[in-house]
Amino acid sequence: MARVFITGSADGLGLAAARVLLGDGHDVVVHVRNAPRLDAVRDLLDRGAEAVVADLSDVEQTRDLAGRVNRLGRMDAVIHNAGVYTGPAVLPVNVIAPYLLTALVEGPRRLVYLSSSEHYHGRAELTGLDWTGRRPGSYPDSKLFVTTLAAAVARLRPDVTSNAVDPGWVPTKMGGPGALDDLRLGHLTQEWLATSDDPDARSSGGYWHHRRRVRPHPAVGDHRFQDRLLETLADVTGTRLVPADEGSTVERP
């Protein structure tokens, strides 16, 4: 059985994935934004899940979260599920947080990043962006960046499997009640990539939709764009993601 950490577990796809994984016998660590949100995962805690609390729009809380997760023990997989659709927290939550957690959480061999078909409308442009969350960010841009992050990690860290998932347009709080896709299919791929021994689930560098590997935005596979993104994120966070062949996961200036 695997030990899986899921960000953004208080509702939607994160909560659904946590329930299924717990039901399948896996150990699950859930994450919520603040202490009152613990009520949303009370049934999971009663069933044996552990919980951590942090606002991922705050860089220092995200760093502290990584430390607390490490103190719980090594995770086998991390599902970077947390995300926001509009507002100033788009880039901090959708991109900065998964980048920092990738750099700072020690040991997971499987990484799953939540993308979106909207990433196809993102701009492969890194100048002029407000990473601090003072101004609203672009959701399509954020999903292009996190999909590129997943591909970059797959390239630079061959000791892990790193994949991005388009869950589809599903009826969650973000997707809205008019969403047409199957909610179960919206979280099935994440669970499969995080825990399955299926050879396809053990592959890396993919962009997946309903357990089918599909072609992402062309910028995702561009190594120069991957490197520029990682350099930008290292500059804005003060934390550099170090390739596996340099012997360490993270370097702090």
C-alpha contacts under 8 A as a table, 3 or more apart, distances in Angstrom:
res1	aa1	res2	aa2	distance
1	M	25	G	6.61
1	M	26	H	5.12
1	M	27	D	7.30
1	M	195	T	7.88
2	A	26	H	5.25
2	A	27	D	6.20
2	A	75	M	7.89
2	A	76	D	5.79
2	A	77	A	7.41
2	A	195	T	6.29
3	R	26	H	6.06
3	R	27	D	4.56
3	R	28	V	5.73
3	R	29	V	7.62
3	R	74	R	7.89
3	R	75	M	5.24
3	R	76	D	5.14
3	R	77	A	6.52
4	V	26	H	7.41
4	V	27	D	6.26
4	V	28	V	4.92
4	V	29	V	6.14
4	V	75	M	5.85
4	V	76	D	5.95
4	V	77	A	4.82
4	V	78	V	5.65
4	V	79	I	7.36
4	V	194	A	7.42
5	F	28	V	5.91
5	F	29	V	4.61
5	F	30	V	6.06
5	F	31	H	7.78
5	F	75	M	6.68
5	F	77	A	6.40
5	F	78	V	4.77
5	F	79	I	6.24
6	I	9	S	6.14
6	I	14	G	6.46
6	I	18	A	7.22
6	I	28	V	7.52
6	I	29	V	6.34
6	I	30	V	5.31
6	I	31	H	6.31
6	I	78	V	5.91
6	I	79	I	4.78
6	I	80	H	6.24
6	I	81	N	6.41
7	T	14	G	6.92
7	T	30	V	6.43
7	T	31	H	4.97
7	T	32	V	7.27
7	T	78	V	7.99
7	T	79	I	6.50
7	T	80	H	5.47
7	T	81	N	5.20
7	T	82	A	5.12
8	G	11	D	7.23
8	G	14	G	5.71
8	G	15	L	7.65
8	G	30	V	7.54
8	G	31	H	5.55
8	G	32	V	5.76
8	G	33	R	7.34
8	G	80	H	7.89
8	G	81	N	5.69
8	G	82	A	4.03
8	G	83	G	7.25
9	S	12	G	7.49
9	S	13	L	7.58
9	S	14	G	4.26
9	S	15	L	4.47
9	S	18	A	7.03
9	S	30	V	5.48
9	S	31	H	5.33
9	S	32	V	6.01
9	S	41	V	7.57
9	S	81	N	7.70
9	S	82	A	7.49
10	A	14	G	6.92
10	A	15	L	5.51
10	A	30	V	7.89
10	A	31	H	7.14
10	A	32	V	5.64
10	A	37	R	6.58
10	A	38	L	7.43
10	A	40	A	5.45
10	A	41	V	5.89
11	D	14	G	6.18
11	D	15	L	4.81
11	D	16	A	7.39
11	D	40	A	7.27
11	D	172	T	7.97
11	D	173	K	7.85
12	G	15	L	5.57
12	G	16	A	6.29
12	G	172	T	5.07
12	G	173	K	6.50
12	G	174	M	7.99
13	L	16	A	5.01
13	L	17	A	5.99
13	L	81	N	7.52
13	L	172	T	7.27
13	L	183	L	7.86
13	L	186	G	6.84
13	L	187	H	5.66
14	G	17	A	5.20
14	G	18	A	6.16
14	G	81	N	5.94
14	G	82	A	7.45
14	G	187	H	7.70
15	L	18	A	5.11
15	L	19	R	6.27
15	L	41	V	7.65
16	A	19	R	5.22
16	A	20	V	6.36
16	A	187	H	6.97
17	A	20	V	5.21
17	A	21	L	6.08
17	A	187	H	5.77
17	A	188	L	7.44
17	A	190	Q	7.55
17	A	191	E	6.40
18	A	21	L	5.23
18	A	22	L	6.04
18	A	28	V	6.58
18	A	30	V	7.20
18	A	44	L	7.76
19	R	22	L	5.26
19	R	23	G	6.08
19	R	44	L	6.90
20	V	23	G	4.99
20	V	24	D	6.20
21	L	24	D	5.01
21	L	25	G	6.50
21	L	26	H	5.47
21	L	27	D	7.64
21	L	28	V	7.17
21	L	191	E	6.94
22	L	25	G	5.16
22	L	26	H	5.16
22	L	27	D	6.38
22	L	28	V	6.41
22	L	44	L	7.83
22	L	47	R	7.75
22	L	49	A	7.53
23	G	26	H	7.40
27	D	48	G	7.76
27	D	49	A	6.61
28	V	49	A	5.17
28	V	50	E	6.55
29	V	49	A	5.71
29	V	50	E	4.71
29	V	51	A	5.49
29	V	52	V	7.32
30	V	41	V	7.94
30	V	49	A	6.94
30	V	50	E	6.19
30	V	51	A	4.77
30	V	52	V	6.37
31	H	51	A	5.64
31	H	52	V	4.94
31	H	53	V	5.72
31	H	54	A	7.39
32	V	35	A	7.43
32	V	37	R	5.95
32	V	38	L	6.54
32	V	51	A	7.50
32	V	52	V	6.57
32	V	53	V	5.08
32	V	54	A	6.49
32	V	55	D	7.78
33	R	37	R	6.64
33	R	53	V	5.65
33	R	54	A	5.00
33	R	55	D	4.68
33	R	56	L	7.13
34	N	37	R	5.56
34	N	38	L	7.34
34	N	53	V	5.56
34	N	54	A	6.05
34	N	55	D	6.58
35	A	38	L	5.48
35	A	53	V	6.48
36	P	39	D	6.20
37	R	40	A	5.50
37	R	41	V	7.45
38	L	41	V	5.39
38	L	42	R	6.22
38	L	51	A	7.86
39	D	42	R	5.05
40	A	43	D	7.77
41	V	44	L	5.23
41	V	45	L	6.37
42	R	45	L	5.07
42	R	46	D	6.13
43	D	46	D	5.06
43	D	47	R	6.36
44	L	47	R	5.05
44	L	48	G	6.50
44	L	49	A	5.44
45	L	48	G	5.12
45	L	49	A	4.57
45	L	50	E	6.07
45	L	51	A	7.30
46	D	49	A	7.21
52	V	65	L	7.19
52	V	68	R	7.53
52	V	69	V	7.53
53	V	65	L	7.29
54	A	61	Q	5.63
54	A	62	T	6.48
54	A	65	L	6.19
55	D	58	D	5.75
55	D	61	Q	6.14
55	D	62	T	6.96
56	L	59	V	6.76
56	L	61	Q	6.63
56	L	62	T	5.39
56	L	92	P	7.02
56	L	93	V	5.32
56	L	97	A	5.87
57	S	62	T	7.78
57	S	89	A	5.58
57	S	92	P	5.07
57	S	93	V	5.06
57	S	97	A	7.40
57	S	133	G	7.47
58	D	61	Q	5.34
58	D	62	T	6.26
58	D	92	P	7.41
59	V	62	T	5.03
59	V	63	R	6.27
59	V	92	P	7.61
59	V	96	I	7.76
59	V	97	A	7.23
59	V	237	T	7.80
60	E	63	R	5.03
60	E	64	D	6.18
61	Q	64	D	4.99
61	Q	65	L	5.99
62	T	65	L	4.92
62	T	66	A	6.38
62	T	97	A	6.33
62	T	100	L	7.27
62	T	101	L	7.28
63	R	66	A	5.25
63	R	67	G	6.61
63	R	100	L	6.98
63	R	101	L	7.41
63	R	104	L	7.43
64	D	67	G	5.12
64	D	68	R	6.34
65	L	68	R	5.11
65	L	69	V	6.17
66	A	69	V	5.14
66	A	70	N	6.20
66	A	101	L	5.90
66	A	104	L	5.82
66	A	105	V	5.25
67	G	70	N	5.10
67	G	71	R	6.29
67	G	104	L	7.51
67	G	105	V	7.19
68	R	71	R	5.06
68	R	72	L	6.50
69	V	72	L	5.21
69	V	73	G	6.97
69	V	105	V	6.91
70	N	73	G	5.39
70	N	74	R	6.32
70	N	105	V	6.01
70	N	106	E	6.27
74	R	106	E	6.62
74	R	107	G	5.69
74	R	108	P	6.78
75	M	78	V	7.06
75	M	106	E	7.68
75	M	107	G	6.33
75	M	108	P	5.05
76	D	107	G	7.10
76	D	108	P	4.49
76	D	109	R	5.65
76	D	110	R	6.45
77	A	108	P	4.97
77	A	109	R	6.00
77	A	110	R	4.52
77	A	111	L	5.74
77	A	112	V	7.78
77	A	194	A	5.60
77	A	195	T	7.62
78	V	108	P	6.70
78	V	110	R	6.48
78	V	111	L	5.11
78	V	112	V	6.26
78	V	194	A	7.32
79	I	111	L	6.13
79	I	112	V	4.71
79	I	113	Y	6.13
79	I	114	L	7.72
79	I	190	Q	7.01
79	I	194	A	7.29
80	H	98	P	6.14
80	H	111	L	7.55
80	H	112	V	5.92
80	H	113	Y	4.80
80	H	114	L	6.09
81	N	113	Y	6.52
81	N	114	L	5.36
82	A	93	V	7.04
82	A	94	N	6.98
82	A	114	L	7.86
83	G	90	V	7.33
83	G	93	V	5.92
83	G	94	N	5.13
84	V	87	G	7.82
84	V	89	A	7.01
84	V	90	V	5.58
84	V	93	V	6.87
84	V	94	N	6.79
84	V	139	Y	7.88
84	V	174	M	7.62
85	Y	90	V	6.43
85	Y	139	Y	5.73
85	Y	174	M	6.92
86	T	89	A	7.48
86	T	90	V	6.09
86	T	136	P	6.92
86	T	137	G	7.08
86	T	138	S	7.44
86	T	139	Y	6.71
87	G	90	V	6.00
87	G	135	R	7.41
87	G	136	P	4.48
87	G	137	G	6.36
88	P	91	L	7.38
88	P	133	G	4.50
88	P	134	R	5.72
88	P	135	R	4.88
88	P	136	P	3.73
88	P	137	G	5.73
89	A	92	P	5.30
89	A	93	V	5.75
89	A	94	N	7.93
89	A	133	G	5.13
89	A	136	P	6.98
89	A	137	G	7.21
90	V	93	V	5.58
90	V	94	N	5.65
90	V	95	V	7.82
90	V	133	G	7.34
90	V	136	P	6.88
90	V	137	G	5.24
90	V	138	S	6.87
90	V	139	Y	6.38
90	V	142	S	6.95
91	L	94	N	5.26
91	L	95	V	5.29
91	L	96	I	6.38
91	L	130	D	7.92
91	L	131	W	5.84
91	L	132	T	7.87
91	L	133	G	6.82
91	L	137	G	5.83
91	L	138	S	7.59
91	L	139	Y	7.87
91	L	142	S	5.85
92	P	95	V	5.76
92	P	96	I	4.67
92	P	97	A	6.03
92	P	131	W	6.22
92	P	132	T	6.70
92	P	133	G	6.19
93	V	96	I	6.07
93	V	97	A	5.26
93	V	98	P	7.55
94	N	97	A	6.51
94	N	98	P	6.87
94	N	142	S	6.03
94	N	143	K	7.21
94	N	146	V	7.05
95	V	98	P	5.63
95	V	99	Y	6.15
95	V	142	S	6.12
95	V	143	K	7.81
95	V	145	F	6.71
95	V	146	V	5.56
96	I	99	Y	5.14
96	I	100	L	6.14
96	I	131	W	7.77
96	I	233	L	7.08
96	I	237	T	7.72
97	A	100	L	5.23
97	A	101	L	6.05
98	P	101	L	5.08
98	P	102	T	5.89
98	P	113	Y	7.82
98	P	146	V	7.74
99	Y	102	T	5.13
99	Y	103	A	6.29
99	Y	149	L	7.44
99	Y	233	L	7.52
100	L	103	A	5.03
100	L	104	L	5.96
100	L	237	T	7.78
100	L	239	T	7.41
101	L	104	L	5.06
101	L	105	V	5.39
102	T	105	V	5.92
102	T	241	L	7.93
103	A	106	E	7.91
103	A	239	T	7.61
103	A	240	R	7.35
103	A	241	L	5.38
103	A	242	V	7.95
103	A	249	T	6.18
103	A	250	V	5.40
104	L	249	T	7.58
104	L	250	V	6.57
105	V	108	P	7.56
106	E	249	T	7.89
108	P	111	L	7.10
108	P	160	V	7.40
109	R	159	D	6.92
109	R	160	V	4.45
109	R	161	T	6.19
110	R	160	V	5.60
110	R	161	T	4.80
110	R	162	S	6.01
110	R	193	L	7.56
110	R	194	A	5.95
111	L	150	A	7.94
111	L	160	V	7.34
111	L	161	T	6.13
111	L	162	S	4.69
111	L	163	N	6.43
111	L	194	A	7.13
112	V	150	A	7.69
112	V	162	S	5.98
112	V	163	N	5.16
112	V	164	A	5.74
112	V	165	V	7.19
112	V	190	Q	6.53
112	V	193	L	7.04
112	V	194	A	6.91
113	Y	146	V	7.00
113	Y	147	T	7.09
113	Y	150	A	6.53
113	Y	162	S	7.84
113	Y	163	N	6.28
113	Y	164	A	4.62
113	Y	165	V	6.24
114	L	143	K	7.97
114	L	146	V	7.80
114	L	147	T	7.85
114	L	164	A	5.79
114	L	165	V	5.14
114	L	166	D	6.45
114	L	167	P	7.40
115	S	119	H	7.01
115	S	143	K	5.23
115	S	144	L	7.56
115	S	146	V	6.80
115	S	147	T	5.97
115	S	164	A	5.89
115	S	165	V	5.28
115	S	166	D	4.99
115	S	167	P	7.46
116	S	119	H	5.63
116	S	140	P	7.92
116	S	143	K	6.18
116	S	165	V	7.17
116	S	166	D	4.53
116	S	167	P	6.76
116	S	168	G	6.97
117	S	120	Y	6.00
117	S	166	D	6.08
117	S	168	G	7.28
118	E	121	H	5.48
118	E	122	G	7.01
118	E	139	Y	7.67
118	E	140	P	5.01
118	E	143	K	7.04
119	H	122	G	5.01
119	H	139	Y	7.96
119	H	140	P	4.67
119	H	141	D	6.39
119	H	142	S	7.48
119	H	143	K	4.82
119	H	144	L	4.42
119	H	147	T	7.78
119	H	217	H	7.08
120	Y	140	P	7.21
120	Y	144	L	6.99
120	Y	216	P	7.19
120	Y	217	H	5.27
121	H	140	P	5.66
121	H	141	D	7.35
122	G	138	S	7.97
122	G	139	Y	7.89
122	G	140	P	4.43
122	G	141	D	4.03
122	G	142	S	7.40
122	G	143	K	7.23
122	G	144	L	5.48
123	R	140	P	7.75
123	R	141	D	5.63
123	R	144	L	7.44
124	A	141	D	7.53
124	A	144	L	7.52
124	A	145	F	7.93
124	A	219	A	6.45
124	A	225	F	7.53
126	L	129	L	6.38
126	L	229	L	7.20
126	L	232	T	7.61
129	L	137	G	7.87
130	D	133	G	6.36
130	D	134	R	6.89
130	D	135	R	6.35
130	D	137	G	7.32
131	W	134	R	7.94
131	W	236	V	7.27
132	T	135	R	7.85
133	G	136	P	6.76
133	G	137	G	7.58
137	G	141	D	7.96
137	G	142	S	7.66
138	S	141	D	5.23
138	S	142	S	6.18
139	Y	142	S	5.01
139	Y	143	K	6.27
140	P	143	K	5.24
140	P	144	L	6.23
141	D	144	L	5.09
141	D	145	F	6.20
142	S	145	F	5.10
142	S	146	V	6.23
143	K	146	V	5.14
143	K	147	T	6.00
144	L	147	T	5.24
144	L	148	T	6.15
144	L	217	H	7.49
144	L	220	V	7.21
145	F	148	T	5.03
145	F	149	L	6.11
145	F	220	V	7.97
145	F	229	L	7.40
146	V	149	L	4.79
146	V	150	A	6.28
146	V	164	A	8.00
147	T	150	A	5.17
147	T	151	A	6.49
147	T	164	A	5.66
147	T	207	Y	7.60
147	T	220	V	6.49
148	T	151	A	5.07
148	T	152	A	6.08
148	T	219	A	7.41
148	T	220	V	4.47
148	T	221	G	7.14
148	T	226	Q	6.08
149	L	152	A	5.00
149	L	153	V	6.12
149	L	226	Q	6.85
149	L	229	L	7.65
149	L	230	L	7.53
150	A	153	V	5.27
150	A	154	A	6.28
150	A	162	S	5.61
150	A	163	N	5.58
150	A	164	A	5.96
150	A	205	G	6.75
151	A	154	A	5.07
151	A	155	R	6.33
151	A	162	S	6.95
151	A	163	N	6.92
151	A	164	A	7.85
151	A	205	G	4.94
151	A	206	G	7.25
151	A	220	V	6.62
151	A	221	G	6.74
151	A	226	Q	7.75
152	A	155	R	5.09
152	A	156	L	6.08
152	A	205	G	7.97
152	A	223	H	7.47
152	A	226	Q	5.64
152	A	227	D	7.61
153	V	156	L	5.13
153	V	157	R	5.50
153	V	162	S	6.33
153	V	205	G	7.97
154	A	157	R	5.50
154	A	158	P	5.99
154	A	160	V	6.96
154	A	161	T	6.26
154	A	162	S	5.03
154	A	163	N	7.45
154	A	204	S	5.86
154	A	205	G	5.02
155	R	158	P	6.31
155	R	205	G	7.25
156	L	243	P	4.99
156	L	244	A	6.37
157	R	160	V	5.93
157	R	243	P	5.87
157	R	244	A	5.04
157	R	245	D	7.98
158	P	161	T	7.14
158	P	244	A	7.36
159	D	244	A	7.46
160	V	204	S	7.68
161	T	202	R	6.50
161	T	203	S	6.23
161	T	204	S	4.52
161	T	205	G	7.21
162	S	204	S	5.10
162	S	205	G	5.62
162	S	206	G	7.53
163	N	193	L	7.85
163	N	204	S	5.80
163	N	205	G	5.17
163	N	206	G	4.97
163	N	207	Y	6.08
163	N	208	W	7.55
164	A	205	G	7.69
164	A	206	G	6.26
164	A	207	Y	4.81
164	A	208	W	6.25
165	V	189	T	7.20
165	V	190	Q	7.02
165	V	207	Y	5.63
165	V	208	W	4.68
165	V	209	H	5.95
166	D	207	Y	7.33
166	D	208	W	6.00
166	D	209	H	5.03
166	D	210	H	7.75
167	P	170	V	7.41
167	P	185	L	7.20
167	P	186	G	4.30
167	P	187	H	6.47
167	P	189	T	7.68
167	P	209	H	6.15
167	P	210	H	6.90
168	G	181	D	6.17
168	G	186	G	6.00
168	G	209	H	7.14
168	G	210	H	7.99
169	W	175	G	5.96
169	W	179	A	5.42
169	W	180	L	6.27
169	W	181	D	5.32
169	W	186	G	7.92
170	V	175	G	5.49
170	V	176	G	7.56
170	V	179	A	5.00
170	V	180	L	6.19
170	V	181	D	4.84
170	V	182	D	6.13
170	V	183	L	5.29
170	V	186	G	6.43
171	P	174	M	7.65
171	P	175	G	5.12
171	P	176	G	5.19
171	P	177	P	5.08
171	P	178	G	6.66
171	P	179	A	4.81
171	P	180	L	7.18
171	P	181	D	7.36
171	P	182	D	7.95
171	P	183	L	6.42
172	T	175	G	4.91
172	T	176	G	5.63
172	T	177	P	7.07
172	T	183	L	7.88
173	K	176	G	5.38
173	K	177	P	7.78
175	G	178	G	7.61
175	G	179	A	5.83
176	G	179	A	5.83
181	D	185	L	7.78
181	D	186	G	7.58
182	D	185	L	5.38
182	D	186	G	6.40
183	L	186	G	4.90
183	L	187	H	7.07
184	R	187	H	5.81
184	R	188	L	6.14
185	L	188	L	5.03
185	L	189	T	7.08
185	L	210	H	5.96
186	G	189	T	7.17
186	G	210	H	7.10
187	H	190	Q	5.50
187	H	191	E	6.58
188	L	191	E	5.34
188	L	192	W	6.18
188	L	210	H	7.18
188	L	211	R	7.76
189	T	192	W	5.00
189	T	193	L	6.04
189	T	208	W	7.54
189	T	209	H	7.35
189	T	210	H	5.77
189	T	211	R	5.24
190	Q	193	L	5.24
190	Q	194	A	6.07
191	E	194	A	5.14
191	E	195	T	6.17
191	E	196	S	7.71
192	W	195	T	5.49
192	W	196	S	5.03
192	W	201	A	6.40
192	W	211	R	7.99
193	L	196	S	6.09
193	L	201	A	4.78
193	L	202	R	7.03
194	A	201	A	7.78
196	S	201	A	6.03
196	S	202	R	7.49
197	D	201	A	6.63
197	D	202	R	6.59
198	D	201	A	5.22
198	D	202	R	6.48
199	P	202	R	5.03
199	P	203	S	6.56
200	D	203	S	5.29
203	S	206	G	7.48
206	G	213	R	6.26
206	G	214	V	7.68
207	Y	213	R	5.68
207	Y	214	V	5.80
207	Y	215	R	6.68
207	Y	216	P	6.21
208	W	211	R	5.89
208	W	212	R	5.37
208	W	213	R	4.42
208	W	214	V	5.78
209	H	212	R	5.24
209	H	213	R	6.40
209	H	214	V	6.85
216	P	220	V	6.55
217	H	220	V	5.70
217	H	221	G	7.98
218	P	221	G	6.06
218	P	222	D	6.95
219	A	222	D	5.05
219	A	225	F	6.59
220	V	225	F	7.58
220	V	226	Q	7.12
221	G	226	Q	7.53
222	D	225	F	5.33
222	D	226	Q	6.21
223	H	226	Q	4.88
223	H	227	D	6.08
224	R	227	D	5.12
224	R	228	R	6.18
225	F	228	R	5.00
225	F	229	L	6.07
226	Q	229	L	5.17
226	Q	230	L	6.27
227	D	230	L	5.12
227	D	231	E	6.09
228	R	231	E	5.06
228	R	232	T	6.09
229	L	232	T	5.08
229	L	233	L	6.17
230	L	233	L	5.11
230	L	234	A	6.02
230	L	240	R	7.69
230	L	241	L	7.39
231	E	234	A	5.06
231	E	235	D	6.17
231	E	240	R	7.69
232	T	235	D	5.10
232	T	236	V	6.26
233	L	236	V	5.21
233	L	237	T	5.96
233	L	238	G	7.99
233	L	239	T	7.79
233	L	240	R	7.74
234	A	237	T	5.35
234	A	238	G	5.37
234	A	239	T	4.98
234	A	240	R	4.66
234	A	241	L	7.23
235	D	238	G	5.41
235	D	239	T	7.33
235	D	240	R	7.92
238	G	252	R	6.26
238	G	253	P	6.17
239	T	250	V	6.96
239	T	251	E	6.00
239	T	252	R	4.77
239	T	253	P	6.72
240	R	250	V	5.84
240	R	251	E	5.17
240	R	252	R	6.23
240	R	253	P	7.88
241	L	249	T	6.21
241	L	250	V	5.05
241	L	251	E	6.62
242	V	246	E	6.52
242	V	248	S	6.23
242	V	249	T	5.11
242	V	250	V	5.26
242	V	251	E	6.48
243	P	246	E	5.64
243	P	247	G	7.57
243	P	248	S	7.36
243	P	249	T	6.75
244	A	247	G	5.62
244	A	248	S	6.36
244	A	249	T	6.55
245	D	248	S	7.85
248	S	251	E	7.51
